[in-house]
Amino acid sequence: MKYVPLILAATTAMLLSGCRVSFTPTVQQASAGNGMAAATEDTQVTERSELIAATMQVDNPKVILRAQTSLPPGTVLNVEMKPYAKEDAFEQIEAGQVEPDPKPVLTSEAVIGDNGEMELTVLRRPDNESSYRVDLMLIPDNQPEEVHADVEEAIAEGSVPVYSNGKESSGLLFSAIISEEEEWYGNHFTSDMKPPAN
């Protein structure tokens, strides 16, 4: 009980400094009957998130992508920004009821460094009045020869169909949505890039 003020002070300091704080119940807490459900440990989403943990920060017109990975140095991640139709409502976009145009308006590549960190990737949003999906993809076919086998092995269990430059392949996909500037996720926010819902 004597640590409660210390924990509250530390949490408040982290929140005020912009750090993200999340509390995940442990298996022991869930079994102790405190009403919290334990997070499942063996899901594909968790495995993908351990392989690549990526965020997207939007400060119009800049879109900044960062990622920490457990991938070998030299691995290439493909980035695409795909526009939604003007008539697509944000509620439809967020619920996954509509898909963006498969043809990207922006493409980029990011290379993984020695520490597993993706090089900082900055895109320039072409139109603040449009909604976009930003895709971060790990595609084995796009890898340099020296890391190709390692990447294929790393994603063997969790690969999904991905579309890069209009071509279908298989790999890992992480996405985040940018809405029109005046909408909720239109400007001045940071979002986790997530794998597609199963």
Secondary structure, DSSP 8 states (H G I E B T S, - for coil): -TTHHHHHHHHHHHHHTT--------HHHHHTTSS-----SS-HHHHHHHHEEEEEEEETTEEEEEEEE-S-TT-EEEEEEEE--TT--HHHHHTT-S---SS-SEEEEEEB-TTSBB--EEEE-S-TTS-EEEEEEE-GGGS-HHHHHHHHHHTTTT-EEEEETTEEEEEEEEEEEE--TTSTTSSSEEEEEB----
